[in-house]
Amino acid sequence: MRNSGTTPGRNALTTASILALSALLGQRLQQLGIQHGRRRRLRRQEHADRR
């Protein structure tokens, strides 16, 4: 998968940016999941209060 036109520096840069993007995406997904869990708990508490 090596092209003679690409330089190793640029290749390292792209891999680093991809890793950073994936890490950011993972954090965003975790935050969304945590928020979703909180919403479910809040709904359960509301149901308990109504009873």
C-alpha positions as CSV (number, residue, x, y, z in Angstrom):
1,M,0.0,0.0,0.0
2,R,3.0,2.4,-0.5
3,N,2.9,5.0,-3.2
4,S,6.3,6.5,-4.3
5,G,4.6,10.0,-4.2
6,T,3.7,9.9,-0.5
7,T,6.2,11.0,2.1
8,P,6.5,9.1,5.4
9,G,5.9,12.4,7.3
10,R,2.6,12.9,5.6
11,N,1.7,9.2,6.1
12,A,2.4,9.6,9.9
13,L,0.3,12.7,10.0
14,T,-2.7,11.1,8.4
15,T,-2.5,8.1,10.8
16,A,-2.2,10.4,13.8
17,S,-5.2,12.5,12.6
18,I,-7.2,9.3,12.1
19,L,-6.3,8.1,15.6
20,A,-7.3,11.5,17.1
21,L,-10.6,11.5,15.2
22,S,-11.4,8.0,16.3
23,A,-10.6,8.9,19.9
24,L,-12.9,12.0,19.7
25,L,-15.7,9.9,18.1
26,G,-15.3,7.3,20.9
27,Q,-15.6,10.0,23.6
28,R,-18.6,11.5,21.9
29,L,-20.3,8.1,21.7
30,Q,-19.5,7.4,25.4
31,Q,-21.0,10.8,26.3
32,L,-24.2,10.0,24.3
33,G,-24.5,6.6,25.9
34,I,-24.1,8.1,29.4
35,Q,-26.7,10.8,28.6
36,H,-29.1,8.0,27.4
37,G,-28.6,6.0,30.6
38,R,-29.3,9.1,32.7
39,R,-32.5,9.8,30.7
40,R,-33.7,6.2,31.3
41,R,-33.0,6.5,35.1
42,L,-34.9,9.9,35.2
43,R,-37.9,8.3,33.5
44,R,-37.9,5.4,36.0
45,Q,-37.7,7.9,38.9
46,E,-40.6,9.8,37.5
47,H,-42.7,6.6,37.3
48,A,-41.8,5.8,40.9
49,D,-42.9,9.3,42.0
50,R,-46.2,9.0,40.1
51,R,-47.0,5.8,42.0
